[in-house]
C-alpha cells in the first residue's frame, strides 16, 4: 500500500465525488477507481458504498478513514518539519471558515500569506460552528475560525469580540428605536439561524430566561437579511455580518442594551503544524485585539 492510495481515498471521502476527486488530484477516473479498489483489496474490506445518491463510508470505512487521515497528516507534518529544518516555509493549511469571516477576514489574510510566505498554500473550507470543530478533531482541517472550543482536545485562540445587533425592516414598528433590550425583542416574530449557526443567539436569550418567538429558521446570512428586509421577522446578527447592511436603507440596525457579543477566534489541534502556526501568527497580527473575556 502506498501513501498515494490513502490520499486518494481521503480526497474521495472529502469531496464525496469520484470525478471531482480525480480532477483535483489530476488523475483519470479509472485510475482513481482502481486505486480505491486496490486499497480495499489489500485491506480485505469494503470501504465505500457507491449508489445513485453518491458515495458514503461503510462502517469499516469510517474506522479506516480515521487512520488514513492521520497518516496523510503525519506525512505533511514530516515534510513541513524537513522544510523548517532547512529554513524554508512551505506546506498546506486547510482552514475552516464561515461566510462572515470568509468575506471579511480571509482575503487580507491570504494576501499577506502569499506576499510573505509564498510556499504555503491556504485552502478554505466553509461550514457551521459544530461541523468545523469536528473536522479539526478528525484532522480534515488544520484549524478553523469559530466562537469557542468545547472539547479539551482543541485549543481556542480568541481574537475579537464581535458585537451583536438587532436588525429590523424600515417598515417594522421598532425601526424608530436606536437601542432595545432582549426582553423587548422576545414578543416579535423572530428569524432564527438553524442549529449549529445560532450559538450566540440562543445563549443570549437563555441568559435572560427568555425564548424568541421563532417564525422561520434559516441557515445563511443573506436569506436571513432578505427575510428581515421583507418585514417577515426580526433577527440578531453579529457586527461582522452587518458591515455592509449598516448603510442599507431597507434595514435598521439597533444596538442592544445588554452587553451582547460573540467571541471570534481560531480552533486548532494541540500540536499545529509549522505552516498552521504561521497562518495563526499572520491572523493574530491582523485581527487580534486586547479584551477581557
C-alpha positions in Angstrom: 0.0 0.0 0.0 1.3 3.5 -0.9 0.7 6.9 0.6 -1.0 8.0 -2.7 -3.8 5.5 -2.2 -4.5 6.9 1.3 -4.5 10.5 -0.2 -6.9 9.3 -3.0 -9.2 7.6 -0.5 -9.3 10.7 1.7 -10.0 13.1 -1.2 -12.9 10.9 -2.4 -14.4 11.0 1.0 -14.0 14.7 1.5 -15.5 15.6 -1.9 -18.0 12.7 -2.0 -17.5 12.5 -5.7 -15.0 10.4 -7.8 -14.9 12.7 -10.8 -14.2 15.8 -8.7 -11.5 14.0 -6.7 -9.9 12.7 -9.9 -9.9 16.3 -11.3 -8.4 17.8 -8.2 -5.7 15.1 -8.0 -5.0 15.3 -11.7 -5.9 11.6 -12.2 -8.2 9.8 -14.6 -11.4 8.4 -13.1 -10.5 4.8 -14.0 -7.1 5.3 -12.4 -8.6 6.7 -9.2 -11.3 3.9 -9.0 -8.6 1.3 -9.4 -6.6 2.8 -6.6 -9.6 2.6 -4.3 -10.3 -1.0 -5.3 -6.6 -1.9 -4.7 -6.8 -0.4 -1.2 -10.0 -2.3 -0.5 -8.4 -5.5 -1.8 -5.2 -5.0 0.3 -7.2 -4.5 3.4 -9.8 -7.1 2.5 -12.5 -4.6 3.4 -15.3 -2.8 1.6 -14.6 0.9 2.4 -17.2 2.7 0.3 -20.8 2.5 -0.6 -21.5 3.5 -4.2 -25.0 4.3 -5.3 -27.2 6.8 -7.2 -27.1 9.2 -4.2 -23.3 9.3 -4.2 -20.5 7.9 -2.1 -20.5 7.2 1.6 -18.3 5.3 4.0 -19.1 1.8 5.2 -18.8 1.2 9.0 -15.4 -0.4 8.3 -14.5 2.6 6.0 -15.3 5.1 8.8 -12.7 3.4 11.1 -10.1 3.1 8.3 -10.7 6.8 7.3 -9.6 7.9 10.8 -6.2 6.2 10.2 -5.7 7.3 6.6 -6.3 10.9 7.6 -3.7 10.6 10.4 -1.2 9.0 8.0 -1.6 11.8 5.5 -1.4 14.4 8.2 1.8 12.9 9.6 3.4 12.8 6.2 2.5 16.5 5.7 3.9 17.3 9.2 7.1 15.4 8.3 7.6 17.3 5.1 6.9 20.6 6.9 9.4 19.7 9.6 12.1 18.9 7.0 11.4 22.3 5.3 11.5 24.1 8.6 14.9 22.5 9.4 16.1 23.6 6.0 15.0 27.2 6.8 12.1 27.1 4.4 8.4 28.0 4.9 6.3 25.5 2.9 3.2 23.4 3.4 -0.6 23.4 3.1 -3.1 24.7 5.7 -6.7 23.6 5.5 -8.7 26.3 7.2 -12.4 26.1 8.2 -14.4 29.3 8.0 -18.0 30.7 7.7 -19.4 33.3 5.4 -18.8 36.5 7.5 -15.2 35.6 8.2 -14.6 34.3 4.6 -15.9 37.6 3.2 -14.2 40.0 5.5 -11.1 38.4 7.1 -9.9 35.7 4.7 -8.9 37.9 1.7 -6.4 40.1 3.7 -5.0 37.0 5.5 -4.5 35.1 2.2 -3.0 38.1 0.5 -0.5 38.6 3.4 0.4 34.9 3.4 1.0 35.0 -0.4 3.3 38.0 -0.1 5.3 36.8 2.9 5.1 33.0 2.7 4.5 32.1 -1.0 5.5 28.5 -0.3 2.5 27.9 2.0 -0.8 27.1 0.3 -4.1 28.0 2.0 -7.3 26.0 1.3 -10.6 27.4 2.6 -13.5 25.0 3.7 -16.8 26.5 4.8 -19.2 25.0 7.4 -21.1 25.7 10.6 -19.6 26.0 14.0 -20.1 22.4 15.0 -19.0 20.7 11.8 -15.9 22.8 11.6 -14.7 21.8 15.1 -15.4 18.2 14.3 -13.3 18.4 11.2 -10.4 19.9 13.1 -10.7 17.0 15.6 -10.7 14.4 12.8 -7.7 16.0 11.1 -9.5 17.1 7.9 -8.8 20.7 8.9 -5.7 22.2 10.5 -7.6 25.0 12.2 -11.0 26.8 11.9 -12.5 30.1 12.8 -15.1 29.6 15.5 -16.7 31.0 18.6 -15.1 28.7 21.1 -13.8 25.2 21.7 -16.0 22.9 23.9 -13.6 19.9 23.6 -10.4 19.6 25.6 -8.6 18.3 22.6 -8.9 21.6 20.8 -7.1 24.9 21.6 -9.1 28.1 21.2 -7.3 31.4 20.4 -9.6 34.3 21.0 -9.2 37.2 18.5 -12.1 39.7 18.8 -15.4 40.5 20.4 -18.0 40.7 17.7 -20.9 42.8 19.0 -24.5 41.6 18.4 -27.2 43.9 17.0 -30.9 43.6 16.3 -31.9 44.2 12.7 -35.5 45.1 11.6 -37.1 46.3 8.4 -37.7 50.0 8.0 -41.4 49.1 7.9 -41.2 47.4 11.3 -42.6 49.1 14.5 -39.2 49.0 16.1 -37.4 50.9 13.3 -37.6 54.2 15.2 -35.5 52.8 18.1 -31.8 53.3 18.5 -31.4 50.9 21.4 -33.5 48.0 22.6 -33.4 45.2 25.2 -33.6 41.5 24.5 -36.8 41.3 26.6 -38.5 43.7 24.2 -37.5 41.5 21.2 -38.9 38.3 22.6 -42.5 39.1 21.6 -41.9 39.8 17.9 -41.7 37.2 15.1 -38.0 36.1 15.0 -35.9 34.6 12.2 -33.6 32.2 13.8 -30.4 30.7 12.3 -30.6 26.8 12.2 -28.9 24.7 14.8 -25.1 25.0 14.8 -25.3 28.6 13.5 -27.3 30.0 16.4 -25.0 29.6 19.4 -24.7 33.2 20.4 -28.4 34.0 19.9 -29.7 31.0 21.9 -27.1 31.8 24.6 -28.2 35.4 24.7 -31.9 34.6 25.2 -31.2 31.8 27.7 -29.0 34.2 29.7 -32.2 36.2 30.5 -34.5 33.2 30.7 -36.3 34.2 27.5 -37.3 32.4 24.3 -37.5 34.0 20.9 -40.8 33.9 19.1 -39.4 31.8 16.2 -41.2 32.3 12.8 -38.6 31.0 10.4 -35.3 29.0 10.6 -32.7 29.8 8.0 -29.0 28.9 7.9 -27.3 31.5 5.8 -26.8 35.2 6.5 -28.1 36.6 3.1 -31.5 34.8 3.2 -32.0 35.9 6.8 -31.3 39.5 5.9 -33.6 39.2 2.9 -36.5 38.0 5.1 -35.9 40.9 7.5 -35.9 43.3 4.6 -39.3 41.9 3.6 -40.6 42.6 7.1 -41.2 39.0 7.8 -39.4 39.0 11.1 -36.5 40.4 13.1 -33.1 39.0 13.8 -29.9 39.4 15.8 -26.7 39.4 13.7 -23.0 40.0 14.6 -21.3 43.2 13.5 -19.0 41.4 11.1 -22.1 40.2 9.2 -23.6 43.6 9.1 -20.8 45.7 7.9 -22.5 46.4 4.6 -26.0 46.3 5.9 -25.3 49.2 8.4 -25.6 51.6 5.4 -28.7 49.9 3.9 -31.8 52.0 3.5 -34.0 48.9 3.9 -32.8 47.7 7.3 -32.4 49.4 10.6 -29.6 48.2 12.8 -30.4 48.7 16.5 -27.9 48.5 19.4 -28.8 46.1 22.2 -28.9 47.5 25.8 -27.3 44.3 27.1 -23.6 43.5 26.7 -24.1 41.1 23.8 -21.3 39.7 21.6 -19.7 36.5 20.2 -16.0 35.8 20.6 -14.3 35.1 17.2 -11.2 33.1 17.3 -9.3 30.1 15.9 -9.6 26.4 17.0 -6.6 24.3 16.4 -5.3 20.9 17.4 -2.9 20.7 20.4 0.1 20.5 18.1 -0.5 22.6 14.9 2.0 22.1 12.0 4.6 24.7 11.2 2.5 26.1 8.3 -0.5 26.3 10.6 1.5 28.2 13.2 2.5 30.7 10.5 -1.2 31.1 9.5 -2.1 31.7 13.1 0.6 34.2 13.6 -0.5 36.2 10.5 -4.1 36.1 11.6 -3.3 37.3 15.1 -1.1 40.1 13.6 -4.1 41.3 11.5 -7.1 40.7 13.8 -6.0 40.0 17.4 -7.5 42.6 19.8 -6.9 43.0 23.6 -10.1 42.5 25.6 -11.3 40.8 28.8 -13.4 37.6 28.5 
